[in-house]
Amino acid sequence: MADLPEGEGPQWAAWQALLGFFAAYLGTATAVLIVSLAALPAGVNLDDPPPVFNIVGVLVQDVVFIVAAIAFAAISARPRRWHFGLRRTRFGRTLGWAAIGLVAYIAFTIAYQALVDPQGRQSIADALGVKRGAALLVIGGFVVIVMAPIAEEFFFRGFFYRAMRNSLGRVAGRRAGILLGAVLTGAIFGVMHLEPDRMGETLPLIPLLVVLGVVFCLVYEWTKSLFAVIGLHAIVNMFGYLLIANNSWVVALGFGGAMVIGCMVLPRFLPRPPTATAAA
């Protein structure tokens, strides 16, 4: 199948996105199970696993989600980087929409905290052992600020949102497809971060994550750039890391700054995608 025009891209369907999501979760669970079975003979307490076990689990999940997006996208056409938004875009426009998205999310966060005042927090930092030493602090920063934004944005915005937007747009119209696709993707993105064993602490945080997911979808839609939302995600995670990990400002600012600079500079070196010519 020939490459599709830059302005179009593959018309992925909702069923591809949903099956990809479930396949990614099943693949992650299977991989973690294999790692768990391998760890048992070594005497690892899986009720309170060591940080390295959790680090491996999170990295495995990141890789599985990326592979799932590529695999299910390949059903429609041979995947290209620009299909997922890894492309050159106009710098000023991209930066402007990214800034608007960040300001909008910050405004919502301030209002939500004033009304609800959620006291809970996610336990990922504790699970990664970031307070147990400098090495784990650095590794945790890499996992949270670098790997998580890349993997989650590649799957949820680069693949899942586009597939949902396309399918819903064919039924309800383009504008409704964008809005409904963003809301649905944001909802799944937010709920995915719910921790069932800490429901009382993490449930009040879900609206923040849902809105964050919606904002990312809209910024991606307006810019057509995955780099924009990866950079935004890295900024949000950077500030979150500063709040949950003691003495992490060097690590957080180092990884966060590198991600933002990379997301601004790297697209300048990418060749332009195919122009909107007829796909043969």
VEXFI-212412 format. One record per residue (C-alpha): residue in one letter; y, x, z. Coordinates in steps of 0.02 Angstrom, whole numbers, padded with zeros to 5 digits, always signed. Each point is the difference from the previous one (the first is absolute). Example, Ala and Ser with C-alpha at 12.3 -4.5 7.8 and 13.67 -1.06 7.14 Angstrom:
2
A-00225+00615+00390S+00172+00069-00033
END
This chain:
280
M+00000+00000+00000A+00170+00068-00048D+00137+00038+00125L+00117-00145+00033P+00189+00009-00016E+00106+00066+00142G+00084-00166+00031E-00163-00095+00007G-00141+00097+00077P-00174-00073+00023Q-00001-00184+00048W-00113+00020+00150A-00067-00164+00071A-00001-00064+00178W-00189+00009+00009Q+00008+00187-00037A+00122+00026+00144L-00099-00106+00123L-00167+00078-00045G+00082+00171+00009F+00064-00039+00175F-00169-00058+00064A-00088+00145-00086A+00120+00122+00083Y-00034-00074+00171L-00187-00002-00029G+00006+00178-00065T+00099+00058+00150A-00118-00087+00122T-00151+00077-00087A+00076+00174+00002V+00048-00015+00184L-00176-00062+00041I-00075+00152-00085V+00117+00115+00096S-00043-00092+00162L-00187+00020-00029A+00027+00185-00033A+00103+00016+00159L-00126-00083+00116P-00123+00146+00006A+00145+00111+00050G+00029-00107+00154V+00165-00077-00056N+00053-00150+00105L+00046-00128-00132D+00076-00115+00132D+00133+00133+00026P-00014+00113-00153P+00089+00168-00009P+00158+00014-00105V-00089+00092-00141F-00115-00150-00024N+00150-00116-00019I+00091+00122-00113V-00150+00007-00117G-00013-00190+00004V+00183-00026-00048L-00007+00130-00139V-00160-00078-00068Q+00085-00170-00002D+00149+00071-00094V-00110+00078-00133V-00110-00155-00017F+00152-00113-00028I+00066+00115-00137V-00170+00008-00085A-00020-00189+00012A+00168-00029-00084I-00044+00116-00143A-00176-00069-00020F+00050-00182-00008A+00152+00036-00108A-00117+00086-00123I-00081-00169-00036S+00153-00048-00103A+00050+00167-00076R-00018+00185+00025P+00112+00035+00151R+00155+00104-00029R+00117+00064+00136W+00145-00104-00066H-00105-00159+00013F+00019+00018+00189G+00185+00044-00003L-00018+00189+00002R+00134+00021-00131R+00175+00061-00035T+00135-00128+00033R+00189+00002+00004F+00044+00098+00156G+00157-00093+00051R-00076-00174-00021T-00159+00049+00091L+00093+00080+00144G+00118-00149+00013W-00137-00132+00011A-00099+00107+00122A+00154+00013+00112I+00029-00188-00010G-00181-00032+00047L+00009+00119+00148V+00162-00076+00065A-00070-00176-00019Y-00156+00045+00099I+00101+00085+00137A+00110-00155+00014F-00152-00112+00016T-00077+00116+00129I+00156-00002+00107A+00010-00190-00008Y-00186-00022+00035Q+00003+00117+00149A+00152-00090+00070L-00089-00168-00013V-00180+00046+00041D+00012+00171+00086P-00180+00053-00041Q-00064+00124+00127G-00163+00050-00083R-00033+00148-00114Q-00140+00056-00111S-00129+00118+00073I-00021+00114-00151A+00091+00145+00082D-00111-00007+00153A-00155-00014-00109L+00052+00155-00096G+00031+00094+00162V+00178+00050-00043K+00043+00028+00183R-00146+00118+00030G+00069+00155-00082A+00108+00074-00137A-00139+00005-00131L-00041-00184+00020L+00186-00041+00001V+00019+00083-00171I-00160-00076-00070G+00050-00171+00064G+00170+00017-00082F-00082+00043-00165V-00116-00150+00011V+00135-00124+00052I+00151+00060-00099V-00082+00073-00156M-00172-00073-00034A+00028-00178+00061P+00154-00033-00109I-00083+00074-00154A-00165-00094+00017E+00069-00167+00060E+00139-00007-00130F-00117+00051-00140F-00118-00142+00041F+00114-00138+00065R+00155+00020-00108G-00065+00099-00149F-00155-00108-00025F-00021-00152+00114Y+00177-00068-00013R+00009+00020-00189A-00166-00089-00022M+00051-00145+00112R+00172-00012-00081N-00077-00006-00173S-00126-00136+00042L+00121-00107+00101G+00136+00023-00130R-00111-00072-00136V-00021-00157+00104A+00169-00022+00086G+00119+00099-00109R+00061+00180+00007R+00126-00017+00142A-00118-00102+00107G-00138+00124-00038I+00107+00143+00064L+00045-00091+00161L-00174-00069+00034G-00081+00165-00044A+00116+00093+00118V-00029-00122+00143L-00189-00001-00022T-00009+00188-00013G+00116+00022+00149A-00104-00120+00103I-00163+00091-00035F+00085+00168+00026G+00066-00057+00169V-00159-00083+00063M-00101+00154-00049H+00092+00094+00138L-00051-00126+00134E-00111+00076+00135P-00122-00136+00061D-00039+00090+00163R+00188+00009+00037M+00050-00169-00069G+00132-00036+00132E+00090+00165-00032T-00011+00009-00190L+00019-00183-00051P+00189-00005+00034L+00019+00151-00117I-00083-00085-00148P+00157-00094-00061L+00091+00166-00010L-00140+00074-00105V-00012-00155-00111V+00187+00008-00037L-00015+00187-00029G-00139-00033-00126V+00105-00131-00089V+00150+00118-00008F-00109+00137-00073C-00064-00119-00134L+00175-00053-00050V+00064+00180-00005Y-00150+00045-00107E+00036-00148-00114W+00184+00044-00020T-00027+00186-00026K-00173+00006-00083S-00023+00158+00100L-00139+00032+00124F+00093+00155+00058A+00139-00111+00068V-00115-00098+00116I-00103+00152+00049G+00162+00082+00056L+00055-00155+00096H-00170-00015+00082A+00008+00182+00052I+00173-00028+00078V-00060-00151+00099N-00155+00092+00060M+00104+00153+00042F+00109-00100+00120G-00153-00086+00071Y-00079+00169+00030L+00155+00060+00090L-00014-00147+00119I-00185+00013+00041A-00033+00187+00002N+00086+00110+00128N+00090+00155-00063S-00037-00049-00180W+00173+00013-00077V-00034+00165-00091V-00164-00064-00071A+00068-00173-00041L+00159+00061-00082G-00094+00138-00090F-00130-00114-00079G+00122-00144-00024G+00132+00109-00081A-00129+00082-00113M-00064-00170-00056V+00174-00066-00039I+00049+00156-00096G-00166-00001-00092C+00019-00183-00049M+00174+00038-00068V-00041+00162-00091L-00179-00020-00063P+00037-00144-00122R+00127+00111-00089F-00143+00113-00056L-00113-00138-00064P-00008-00037-00186R+00066-00170-00048P-00129-00139-00021P-00034-00075-00172T+00144-00104-00064A-00015-00185-00031T-00089+00013-00166A-00140-00112-00055A-00166+00046+00079A-00129+00030-00131
END
